[in-house]
Structure formats: C-alpha cells, structure tokens
Amino acid sequence: MATDGHDVVLVERDRELVRELNERLDVQTLVGNGTTVPVLKTAGIESCDLLLATTDSDEANMVVALVGSALFNVPRVVARLRDEGHEESFRSIAAEMGGERLLINPDTAAVERILSLMMVPGAVDVAPFFDGGLQVAGFVVKEDSDFNGLLLSHLRLLFPAVPMLVAAIRRDGLWRVPHGEDEMMAGDLVYFAMDPGETDNVLALLGLQRGSEHKVMIAGATRIGIELARRLEATGTAVTLLDGRRTACEKAASELGTTLVIHGSPTDRERLVEEGAERADDFIACTDDHEENVVACLLAKRLGAAHTFALVDNPALAGLIGEVGIDAVISPRLLSVSLALQFARKGRVKAVAALLDDAVEVFEIEAGAGCRLVEEPLAQLGLPRGVLVAALRRGDRILVPTGADRIRAGDSVLLITTTKSAGQLDDFLEAGQA
C-alpha cells in the first residue's frame, strides 16, 4: 500500500521486528501495543482513512477494529479473524456501526483457492474476474508443451474467437509483463487470461488432462484441512485426511462424515504408500509446519500423486514453485493481501489478485467518465512501463484490445501491473470518480 502512495503507519510490539521492517519498507513504524488508545492516537488514528487489524491474535484484532470504529469513527476497517465465533461477533457489531467493514479469514480464503485450483489441473494459481467471465490461471510450461517456443502474438491464431492472452511471465526468478513479440519457453511460469470455457483446450496444449475419478488426500487436520475435507465431502469426493497428532485426528473424525481419517505423519513414506498417495488426483499439504508441507508434497509427487498443493507463507519456499515438482503453493498471507488491497481501493477497483511472489497484481476496475483511461487509443494513453490493459468487458462482450482500441466510460477493465508500477495508476483511475 505504501507503493500506491498511501501514508502508512505500522504499529508492532516486537522492537526487533520493527527494526527489520524499517530496513525493508518505506513506511512509518511505531513500537507499541496497538490495542491501546494512547498508542493508536500516537499512530494518528484520529485522521486515519483505513485501519487494518492483522495481528496473529483474533482478540487483539477485534479490540483494534472496534476501538477504531466506535471511538474514532474510522470510515473503513479491516479485521483478520480465524475463529467462527469471532467472525459472528464482528459481523453483528459491525452491522450496528456506520462506515465500511471487511472481515478477512485467511483459512477460508485458502480453502476457496485450493478448491479453485482443483478445478484447473496443473494450475499454480487461479483467480476469476468479470464475474467469472474471465480467469487468470498460471501454469509452468513443460518441454513437450505446444506452448514451448510459441510467440505470444500467435495465441490469437490458436484462439481466434475467444479472449486469450499471456498476462505475466516469470523466468529465471524474474517477473515481466510481456508483449506480443515475447515467446514462452520451457520452465516459464506463465499466467494466461482466458475464457474459462477454453480451460480444457489450454490444458491439452500444456500436456495436462483431467482425471475421470477424483481421489483427494489431505495432510493436516488443521482448520483448513478439516474445512476442505468437509467441502469435498459435500461433492461426493473420496477424501483421506492424514495427521501425526492423535488428538487432532480424533477431533477431525468427530467433525467429518465420509472422510477417512488416518493417524500418521504426512512425511512418513511408508504410511503414504499404505494409504494410496500414488493414486491421489490431488494431494494437499496444509499442516501448520510449512516446511513439512513442502516435504510431504515432494514425497507424494515422487510416489505418483497427480497434483500436489502446499500451504506455504515463506516467500523463499514459495519461490521454488516449478523447480521442485510441487504444482501449486497456497499462501494465506498473499490471499489476505489481495482482499485487503481490493477493499483499500474500493470505488475504483472491483477485484484484485496478487500473483505468486506478490510482484505482479491484476486489477479489475470500472472506467469512470472523465478518467484518463477513457476515449484515447490505448497506445496513446502513456501508461507506466510494466502496465498492460489485458481485457475489456463491454456489456456482455469480453474483448482483448489492441493499441488502437479505446476504453469507454462504464467498461470493466482488466489491468496487469508490476507491484512497483501499481501506485502510478492512480492518476489514470481517480479523475471522474465520484
């Protein structure tokens, strides 16, 4: 948010962490307990437009959010809460207050992302836009893929009648928003913006396919693991849940129905073999130990699991995607960031997705009358380097524009940008907003 031009004050009790953050972030910092009124006043809450309560404690976040709302009338408040009881309490209290309130549950966001990934085999990331009319999905291009060596400008020859383009590419650890003369290469992590109806065709060109049956193994009887199993049970999916903690297994067994709950370590190769990891269509590791999740996925993949997903919030581990054989990394932290960004930019931005590594962002905005995006040909807008107008929705039509096309007031616009360039878009979006 600081890169967007906002004045950000970060309150943190851990003095050493604040010292580290000062070296990495261009924000103001304050050492103190953010649940107390004196500290909040020192941080400038009385002139605050947006308050985010995102500590690891639900109780602390509830206190901060309610103090900000009730005592200081902060117009927009975000609270990160994981417990269902706290969620219900927050919604009840927020309903009695003015202003805008957003509740973010990282666990729920992670479950939703995992389910969306399971619908697109081989994808490392999936995000819907234009009310589901377009999806941005990331895949690692393999040596035998038909996309290997293909110029991006040739995509229209393969998909002449539907929206299709490459939104971003990560190659050798570096992100780029590409242009038509770039080509896809084996090993690239490529994000396609595409018509969801073309998913099977894209999978075929990538050398991927859907299985006729669906067997899922989940490592970790955590909140995420249990909720994921519960959601899959409702679809009739065969689920096995594995955890090395006996009490966690007993709790999961009491809350679930058809799921087979097994007491055993997800990094125990023999146990994975016994429970049929090699026959799993999807293996999801979502224990609270993210290093263990990586190891479990590597073992399951080596045994023959078709697709493996690891819950990982460590950027260093997330950066290994595609290099170690794990199909997708789910980061509750990045998912929370995406939801918070969307809320922070409300009024201009309808949806936001932060891609892996948080280096590229995808925005869906509604072009207001008089804003700088409207009427001029795209080639003449002077958009910052690293920004791509990927698609337009005009009425019921979704278009992939060229440099000669113009955005009209009322169009929904899909913008791809590096995080560094995101803040420079404000001048193009704000004019003409109410």
RODO-2510 file (C-alpha; in nm, 4 decimals, decimal comma):
residues 434
     n   res          X          Y          Z
     1     m     0,0000     0,0000     0,0000
     2     a     0,2926     0,2324     0,0606
     3     t     0,3945     0,1815    -0,3029
     4     d     0,0498     0,3131    -0,4023
     5     g     0,1292     0,6496    -0,2457
     6     h    -0,0586     0,5967     0,0819
     7     d     0,0861     0,7267     0,4088
     8     v     0,1203     0,4091     0,6125
     9     v     0,1876     0,3799     0,9862
    10     l     0,2699     0,0293     1,1121
    11     v     0,2261    -0,0484     1,4847
    12     e     0,4139    -0,3513     1,6222
    13     r     0,5118    -0,4628     1,9726
    14     d     0,8259    -0,6521     1,8674
    15     r     1,1069    -0,3946     1,8628
    16     e     1,3455    -0,6217     1,6704
    17     l     1,0833    -0,6879     1,4029
    18     v     1,0240    -0,3137     1,3697
    19     r     1,3969    -0,2643     1,3148
    20     e     1,3918    -0,5227     1,0350
    21     l     1,0829    -0,3669     0,8762
    22     n     1,2417    -0,0235     0,8781
    23     e     1,5213    -0,1629     0,6627
    24     r     1,2825    -0,3199     0,4094
    25     l     0,9740    -0,0966     0,3941
    26     d     0,9148     0,2693     0,3223
    27     v     0,6588     0,3189     0,5995
    28     q     0,6392     0,4891     0,9367
    29     t     0,6709     0,2487     1,2286
    30     l     0,5724     0,2704     1,5931
    31     v     0,6723     0,0276     1,8679
    32     g     0,3783    -0,0324     2,0984
    33     n     0,0580    -0,2208     2,1797
    34     g    -0,1928    -0,1356     1,9076
    35     t    -0,4888    -0,2380     2,1226
    36     t    -0,4390     0,0651     2,3494
    37     v    -0,5896     0,4069     2,2824
    38     p    -0,2736     0,6118     2,3594
    39     v    -0,0692     0,4112     2,1073
    40     l    -0,3418     0,4367     1,8434
    41     k    -0,3601     0,8132     1,8957
    42     t     0,0162     0,8427     1,8617
    43     a    -0,0071     0,6474     1,5350
    44     g    -0,2566     0,9037     1,4050
    45     i    -0,5799     0,7061     1,4166
    46     e    -0,7853     1,0257     1,4544
    47     s    -0,7068     1,1198     1,0930
    48     c    -0,6979     0,7643     0,9620
    49     d    -0,8978     0,6703     0,6483
    50     l    -0,8298     0,2965     0,6620
    51     l    -0,7462     0,0756     0,9609
    52     l    -0,6150    -0,2799     0,9211
    53     a    -0,6028    -0,5093     1,2252
    54     t    -0,3940    -0,8064     1,1100
    55     t    -0,2080    -0,9460     1,4117
    56     d    -0,1958    -1,3202     1,4820
    57     s    -0,4486    -1,2723     1,7648
    58     d    -0,8211    -1,2670     1,6862
    59     e    -0,8899    -1,0993     2,0182
    60     a    -0,6401    -0,8198     1,9538
    61     n    -0,7789    -0,7626     1,6046
    62     m    -1,1340    -0,7451     1,7426
    63     v    -1,0305    -0,4844     2,0006
    64     v    -0,8421    -0,2709     1,7461
    65     a    -1,1250    -0,2876     1,4919
    66     l    -1,3939    -0,1995     1,7456
    67     v    -1,1926     0,0807     1,9065
    68     g    -1,1216     0,2271     1,5656
    69     s    -1,4872     0,2058     1,4682
    70     a    -1,6606     0,3085     1,7906
    71     l    -1,4210     0,5652     1,9386
    72     f    -1,2544     0,7177     1,6327
    73     n    -1,5107     0,6616     1,3570
    74     v    -1,2531     0,5291     1,1095
    75     p    -1,4541     0,5045     0,7846
    76     r    -1,3026     0,1772     0,6627
    77     v    -1,1813    -0,1057     0,8869
    78     v    -1,0321    -0,4466     0,8012
    79     a    -1,0060    -0,7222     1,0628
    80     r    -0,8348    -1,0575     1,0145
    81     l    -1,0219    -1,3219     1,2128
    82     r    -0,9924    -1,7011     1,2018
    83     d    -1,2390    -1,8194     1,4671
    84     e    -1,6015    -1,8643     1,3561
    85     g    -1,7322    -1,7260     1,6849
    86     h    -1,5230    -1,4127     1,6457
    87     e    -1,6438    -1,3751     1,2867
    88     e    -2,0059    -1,3883     1,4001
    89     s    -1,9430    -1,1367     1,6785
    90     f    -1,7649    -0,8978     1,4429
    91     r    -2,0439    -0,9125     1,1845
    92     s    -2,3085    -0,8476     1,4497
    93     i    -2,1279    -0,5469     1,5924
    94     a    -2,0262    -0,4110     1,2510
    95     a    -2,3908    -0,4200     1,1397
    96     e    -2,4705    -0,1635     1,4105
    97     m    -2,1960     0,0768     1,3059
    98     g    -2,1563     0,3117     1,0149
    99     g    -1,8737     0,3009     0,7635
   100     e    -1,7356     0,0022     0,5753
   101     r    -1,6101    -0,3109     0,7470
   102     l    -1,4265    -0,6082     0,5947
   103     l    -1,3624    -0,9379     0,7688
   104     i    -1,0773    -1,1460     0,6239
   105     n    -1,0416    -1,5105     0,7219
   106     p    -0,7128    -1,6422     0,5745
   107     d    -0,8217    -2,0021     0,6323
   108     t    -1,1455    -1,9593     0,4377
   109     a    -0,9584    -1,7782     0,1610
   110     a    -0,7081    -2,0658     0,1424
   111     v    -0,9846    -2,3271     0,1176
   112     e    -1,1531    -2,1319    -0,1627
   113     r    -0,8243    -2,1025    -0,3512
   114     i    -0,7466    -2,4750    -0,3147
   115     l    -1,0920    -2,5669    -0,4458
   116     s    -1,0488    -2,3342    -0,7441
   117     l    -0,7073    -2,4880    -0,8191
   118     m    -0,8533    -2,8373    -0,8089
   119     m    -1,0923    -2,7324    -1,0856
   120     v    -0,7945    -2,6498    -1,3138
   121     p    -0,5428    -2,9387    -1,3056
   122     g    -0,1813    -2,8267    -1,3179
   123     a    -0,2518    -2,4617    -1,2363
   124     v    -0,0347    -2,2938    -0,9740
   125     d    -0,2801    -2,0051    -0,9332
   126     v    -0,6375    -1,9297    -1,0425
   127     a    -0,8285    -1,6025    -1,0000
   128     p    -1,1690    -1,5172    -1,1542
   129     f    -1,2590    -1,1748    -1,2999
   130     f    -1,5546    -1,0169    -1,4801
   131     d    -1,7958    -1,2145    -1,2591
   132     g    -1,6389    -1,5414    -1,3715
   133     g    -1,6361    -1,4487    -1,7406
   134     l    -1,2536    -1,4461    -1,7472
   135     q    -0,9977    -1,6264    -1,5357
   136     v    -0,6282    -1,5671    -1,4809
   137     a    -0,4511    -1,9001    -1,4371
   138     g    -0,0793    -1,9729    -1,4011
   139     f     0,0967    -2,2823    -1,5405
   140     v     0,4569    -2,3990    -1,5686
   141     v     0,5368    -2,4613    -1,9371
   142     k     0,6985    -2,8003    -1,9909
   143     e     0,9438    -2,9073    -2,2603
   144     d     0,6831    -3,1102    -2,4506
   145     s     0,4124    -2,8425    -2,4291
   146     d     0,2760    -2,6973    -2,7533
   147     f     0,3259    -2,3537    -2,5945
   148     n     0,7043    -2,4042    -2,5701
   149     g     0,8610    -2,1590    -2,8183
   150     l     0,5285    -2,0003    -2,9192
   151     l     0,5216    -1,6248    -2,9795
   152     l     0,2546    -1,4547    -2,7703
   153     s     0,1193    -1,2798    -3,0791
   154     h     0,0340    -1,6237    -3,2224
   155     l    -0,2125    -1,7040    -2,9427
   156     r    -0,4876    -1,5386    -3,1441
   157     l    -0,4299    -1,7917    -3,4201
   158     l    -0,4969    -2,0738    -3,1735
   159     f    -0,7904    -1,8993    -3,0067
   160     p    -0,9408    -1,6677    -3,2712
   161     a    -1,2923    -1,6482    -3,1297
   162     v    -1,2369    -1,6081    -2,7532
   163     p    -1,0363    -1,3817    -2,5191
   164     m    -0,6868    -1,5222    -2,4663
   165     l    -0,3549    -1,3593    -2,3823
   166     v    -0,0493    -1,4032    -2,1620
   167     a    -0,0736    -1,1655    -1,8671
   168     a     0,2626    -1,2278    -1,6970
   169     i     0,5694    -1,4496    -1,7165
   170     r     0,8244    -1,5459    -1,4515
   171     r     1,1542    -1,6623    -1,5996
   172     d     1,4748    -1,7286    -1,4053
   173     g     1,3160    -1,5803    -1,0937
   174     l     1,2227    -1,2504    -1,2623
   175     w     0,8698    -1,1297    -1,3407
   176     r     0,7707    -0,9427    -1,6534
   177     v     0,4511    -0,8135    -1,8109
   178     p     0,5152    -0,9336    -2,1679
   179     h     0,4399    -0,8013    -2,5169
   180     g     0,3406    -0,9747    -2,8403
   181     e     0,6929    -1,0500    -2,9623
   182     d     0,7901    -1,2367    -2,6471
   183     e     0,7786    -1,6145    -2,6571
   184     m     0,7003    -1,8781    -2,3995
   185     m     0,9831    -2,1106    -2,3042
   186     a     1,0082    -2,4371    -2,1138
   187     g     1,0341    -2,3684    -1,7422
   188     d     0,8449    -2,0387    -1,7610
   189     l     0,5645    -1,9773    -1,5139
   190     v     0,3026    -1,8276    -1,7470
   191     y    -0,0206    -1,6588    -1,6431
   192     f    -0,2980    -1,6777    -1,9034
   193     a    -0,6032    -1,4504    -1,9017
   194     m    -0,8571    -1,6743    -2,0703
   195     d    -1,2183    -1,7705    -2,1254
   196     p    -1,2983    -2,0402    -1,8625
   197     g    -1,4680    -2,2401    -2,1380
   198     e    -1,1281    -2,2860    -2,3037
   199     t    -0,9660    -2,4434    -1,9969
   200     d    -0,9633    -2,7974    -2,1396
   201     n    -0,8089    -2,6761    -2,4675
   202     v    -0,5363    -2,4888    -2,2783
   203     l    -0,4718    -2,7968    -2,0633
   204     a    -0,4357    -3,0103    -2,3774
   205     l    -0,1796    -2,7694    -2,5265
   206     l     0,0095    -2,7750    -2,1969
   207     g     0,0100    -3,1549    -2,1980
   208     l    -0,2239    -3,1766    -1,8983
   209     q    -0,5576    -3,3525    -1,8568
   210     r    -0,8384    -3,4114    -1,6080
   211     g    -0,8828    -3,7493    -1,4392
   212     s    -1,2137    -3,9365    -1,4738
   213     e    -1,2298    -4,0052    -1,0980
   214     h    -1,1327    -3,7747    -0,8145
   215     k    -0,9434    -3,9001    -0,5110
   216     v    -0,8007    -3,6487    -0,2652
   217     m    -0,5502    -3,6885     0,0180
   218     i    -0,5128    -3,4061     0,2709
   219     a    -0,2144    -3,3818     0,5052
   220     g    -0,3020    -3,1861     0,8187
   221     a    -0,6112    -3,1978     1,0408
   222     t    -0,5958    -2,8199     1,0736
   223     r    -0,8821    -2,5739     1,0312
   224     i    -0,8016    -2,5541     0,6627
   225     g    -0,7690    -2,9303     0,6246
   226     i    -1,0946    -3,0093     0,8045
   227     e    -1,2939    -2,7399     0,6228
   228     l    -1,1530    -2,8523     0,2885
   229     a    -1,2484    -3,2134     0,3635
   230     r    -1,5972    -3,1016     0,4671
   231     r    -1,6460    -2,9079     0,1423
   232     l    -1,5206    -3,2008    -0,0667
   233     e    -1,7458    -3,4464     0,1178
   234     a    -2,0438    -3,2375     0,0074
   235     t    -1,9479    -3,3025    -0,3573
   236     g    -1,9148    -3,6789    -0,3077
   237     t    -1,5339    -3,6737    -0,3407
   238     a    -1,3374    -3,9561    -0,1783
   239     v    -1,1118    -3,7933     0,0826
   240     t    -0,8353    -3,9288     0,3077
   241     l    -0,7093    -3,7000     0,5860
   242     l    -0,3714    -3,7729     0,7447
   243     d    -0,2195    -3,6188     1,0586
   244     g     0,0557    -3,7181     1,3001
   245     r    -0,1323    -3,5835     1,6050
   246     r    -0,3766    -3,8319     1,7553
   247     t    -0,5931    -3,5686     1,9277
   248     a    -0,6214    -3,3732     1,6012
   249     c    -0,7298    -3,6905     1,4215
   250     e    -0,9946    -3,7611     1,6842
   251     k    -1,1285    -3,4074     1,6501
   252     a    -1,1380    -3,4346     1,2697
   253     a    -1,3132    -3,7721     1,2818
   254     s    -1,5817    -3,6307     1,5107
   255     e    -1,6494    -3,3365     1,2759
   256     l    -1,6379    -3,5145     0,9397
   257     g    -1,8578    -3,7766     0,7793
   258     t    -1,7271    -3,9902     0,4933
   259     t    -1,3638    -3,8742     0,5136
   260     l    -1,1177    -4,1496     0,6109
   261     v    -0,9070    -4,0044     0,8947
   262     i    -0,5652    -4,1658     0,9430
   263     h    -0,3213    -4,1160     1,2312
   264     g     0,0229    -4,0924     1,0731
   265     s     0,2922    -3,8493     0,9701
   266     p     0,2487    -3,6991     0,6212
   267     t     0,6267    -3,7190     0,5762
   268     d     0,6340    -4,0936     0,6513
   269     r     0,6908    -4,2543     0,3110
   270     e     0,5669    -4,5967     0,4177
   271     r     0,2456    -4,4519     0,5582
   272     l     0,1832    -4,2548     0,2375
   273     v     0,2292    -4,5764     0,0377
   274     e    -0,0079    -4,7663     0,2676
   275     e    -0,2786    -4,5027     0,2293
   276     g    -0,2506    -4,4825    -0,1504
   277     a    -0,0831    -4,1460    -0,2079
   278     e     0,0270    -4,2712    -0,5512
   279     r    -0,3388    -4,2924    -0,6577
   280     a    -0,4331    -3,9441    -0,5381
   281     d    -0,5501    -3,6972    -0,8007
   282     d    -0,4820    -3,4145    -0,5570
   283     f    -0,2515    -3,4180    -0,2533
   284     i    -0,2892    -3,1085    -0,0351
   285     a    -0,0419    -3,0456     0,2484
   286     c    -0,1860    -2,7906     0,4886
   287     t    -0,0250    -2,8602     0,8245
   288     d     0,0876    -2,5688     1,0409
   289     d     0,4507    -2,6552     0,9570
   290     h     0,5076    -2,5127     0,6090
   291     e     0,8452    -2,6826     0,5636
   292     e     0,6734    -3,0133     0,6408
   293     n     0,4145    -2,9287     0,3753
   294     v     0,6864    -2,8960     0,1119
   295     v     0,8477    -3,2275     0,2114
   296     a     0,5106    -3,4078     0,2184
   297     c     0,4254    -3,2811    -0,1316
   298     l     0,7644    -3,3858    -0,2669
   299     l     0,7181    -3,7363    -0,1257
   300     a     0,3629    -3,7638    -0,2588
   301     k     0,4702    -3,6407    -0,6026
   302     r     0,7558    -3,8896    -0,6159
   303     l     0,5163    -4,1697    -0,5243
   304     g     0,2858    -4,0755    -0,8110
   305     a     0,0265    -3,8258    -0,6871
   306     a    -0,1040    -3,6390    -0,9921
   307     h    -0,1157    -3,2879    -0,8415
   308     t     0,0337    -3,1564    -0,5175
   309     f    -0,0532    -2,8331    -0,3357
   310     a     0,1453    -2,6967    -0,0409
   311     l     0,0328    -2,4357     0,2095
   312     v     0,3382    -2,2068     0,2300
   313     d     0,3716    -1,8473     0,3530
   314     n     0,7509    -1,8386     0,3353
   315     p     0,8448    -1,6381     0,0205
   316     a     1,1738    -1,8272    -0,0117
   317     l     0,9894    -2,1602    -0,0244
   318     a     0,7148    -2,0212    -0,2495
   319     g     0,9834    -1,9167    -0,4958
   320     l     1,0694    -2,2837    -0,5523
   321     i     0,7417    -2,3483    -0,7330
   322     g     0,8021    -2,5437    -1,0512
   323     e     1,1623    -2,6132    -0,9565
   324     v     1,0960    -2,8898    -0,7049
   325     g     0,7904    -3,0540    -0,8587
   326     i     0,5145    -2,9039    -0,6412
   327     d     0,2228    -2,7978    -0,8594
   328     a     0,0917    -2,5067    -0,6551
   329     v     0,1670    -2,3052    -0,3443
   330     i    -0,1185    -2,1534    -0,1437
   331     s    -0,0256    -1,8503     0,0649
   332     p    -0,2917    -1,7345     0,3140
   333     r    -0,0835    -1,4195     0,3602
   334     l    -0,0967    -1,3255    -0,0081
   335     l    -0,4662    -1,4124    -0,0271
   336     s    -0,5306    -1,1772     0,2656
   337     v    -0,3237    -0,9063     0,0960
   338     s    -0,5337    -0,9383    -0,2207
   339     l    -0,8587    -0,8988    -0,0266
   340     a    -0,7231    -0,6022     0,1694
   341     l    -0,5995    -0,4315    -0,1482
   342     q    -0,9380    -0,4709    -0,3114
   343     f    -1,1063    -0,3144    -0,0098
   344     a    -0,8493    -0,0338     0,0182
   345     r    -0,9093     0,0668    -0,3419
   346     k    -1,2857     0,0288    -0,3268
   347     g    -1,4711     0,2552    -0,5670
   348     r    -1,2035     0,2259    -0,8345
   349     v    -1,1162    -0,1420    -0,8150
   350     k    -1,3711    -0,4247    -0,8230
   351     a    -1,1276    -0,7155    -0,7806
   352     v    -0,7555    -0,7656    -0,7155
   353     a    -0,5286    -1,0683    -0,7252
   354     a    -0,1642    -1,0652    -0,6132
   355     l     0,0232    -1,3301    -0,8089
   356     l     0,2940    -1,5547    -0,6669
   357     d     0,5801    -1,3640    -0,5001
   358     d     0,3468    -1,0602    -0,4694
   359     a     0,5408    -0,8979    -0,7577
   360     v     0,2540    -0,8710    -1,0077
   361     e    -0,1028    -0,7566    -0,9438
   362     v    -0,4165    -0,7977    -1,1518
   363     f    -0,6885    -0,5318    -1,1170
   364     e    -1,0435    -0,5231    -1,2407
   365     i    -1,1646    -0,1626    -1,2476
   366     e    -1,4689     0,0176    -1,3809
   367     a    -1,3687     0,3089    -1,6040
   368     g    -1,5414     0,6267    -1,4851
   369     a    -1,6459     0,9093    -1,7157
   370     g    -1,3598     1,1564    -1,7478
   371     c    -1,0810     0,9359    -1,6126
   372     r    -0,7606     0,9301    -1,8159
   373     l    -0,8219     0,5752    -1,9366
   374     v    -1,1299     0,6761    -2,1336
   375     e    -1,1589     0,7646    -2,5040
   376     e    -0,7915     0,7932    -2,6088
   377     p    -0,6460     0,4959    -2,8044
   378     l    -0,4593     0,2653    -2,5648
   379     a    -0,1314     0,3256    -2,7459
   380     q    -0,1607     0,6983    -2,6687
   381     l    -0,2545     0,6740    -2,3000
   382     g     0,1050     0,6850    -2,1784
   383     l     0,0547     0,4070    -1,9252
   384     p     0,3529     0,3402    -1,6982
   385     r     0,6041     0,0788    -1,8088
   386     g     0,5031    -0,2630    -1,6759
   387     v     0,1277    -0,1983    -1,7108
   388     l    -0,0885    -0,3940    -1,9567
   389     v    -0,4559    -0,3426    -2,0439
   390     a    -0,5344    -0,7122    -2,0740
   391     a    -0,9092    -0,7207    -2,1407
   392     l    -1,2284    -0,5150    -2,1510
   393     r    -1,5839    -0,6136    -2,0691
   394     r    -1,8370    -0,4052    -2,2559
   395     g    -2,1896    -0,5166    -2,1865
   396     d    -2,1918    -0,8935    -2,2387
   397     r    -1,8761    -0,8941    -2,4538
   398     i    -1,5202    -0,9547    -2,3339
   399     l    -1,2516    -0,8134    -2,5637
   400     v    -0,8726    -0,8407    -2,5816
   401     p    -0,7843    -0,4884    -2,7013
   402     t    -0,5120    -0,3677    -2,9349
   403     g    -0,3234    -0,0389    -2,9148
   404     a    -0,5801     0,1220    -3,1460
   405     d    -0,8798     0,0341    -2,9243
   406     r    -1,0340     0,2817    -2,6803
   407     i    -1,1805     0,2292    -2,3351
   408     r    -1,5299     0,3676    -2,2916
   409     a    -1,6897     0,5007    -1,9729
   410     g    -1,8622     0,2108    -1,7990
   411     d    -1,6280    -0,0552    -1,9356
   412     s    -1,4788    -0,3029    -1,6913
   413     v    -1,1034    -0,3089    -1,7492
   414     l    -0,8532    -0,5793    -1,6551
   415     l    -0,5109    -0,4288    -1,5807
   416     i    -0,1920    -0,6271    -1,5235
   417     t     0,0876    -0,4389    -1,3465
   418     t     0,4052    -0,4961    -1,1556
   419     t     0,3619    -0,4066    -0,7894
   420     k     0,6181    -0,1285    -0,8331
   421     s     0,4041     0,0358    -1,1036
   422     a     0,0662    -0,0100    -0,9327
   423     g     0,0775     0,3214    -0,7457
   424     q     0,1357     0,5110    -1,0708
   425     l    -0,2076     0,4051    -1,1935
   426     d    -0,3901     0,6344    -0,9503
   427     d    -0,3656     0,9334    -1,1853
   428     f    -0,5321     0,7270    -1,4584
   429     l    -0,8131     0,5979    -1,2368
   430     e    -0,9119     0,8765    -0,9984
   431     a    -1,0331     1,1509    -1,2319
   432     g    -1,4028     1,1262    -1,2889
   433     q    -1,4655     0,9209    -0,9752
   434     a    -1,7497     1,0349    -0,7574
***
